[in-house]
């Protein structure tokens, strides 16, 4: 897998851009990294749904949560899936 392949499959943006990016890209997943998120971001639609990881919380990120997020994202790219991360 090349860096180019990774960059073709993943799009990283802020919360305010996520819905528009998802509508334009039609990704397989929306990966929500906000710890405070109680529900998926409205309008950020994907083919296989939203997956949430509590990483951005204004404090230290638990290592196990970061590992889960990395493993999920890496597996998605490995399986030729696309994702919008916010």
Steps between C-alpha positions, in 0.01 A plus 500: 500500500638839405455840661310605188247221555449610861448862395248394235292312758510735802386858540565682828300811581336690781149449628363790294626352171414134566142497368595674175806277453290187556240616249768570238704183561229246582745316730463152638540634856486821695745472789410737783795577729314734737483377857204724581286370213184341630359430154633495142543836331182586312545494123826302510367193320700198387435163339579293809433745780682708757763356732596703808823512697544733799833656402450876492406587855719793606715275714709187481370235261481146638756289313259208452244728333766640267610146409139404422458803274825433315423129459150570366621765256794288379274199444252714307772631268647152464156383385483784246237693701485877515433719803446856612663557838397793717 
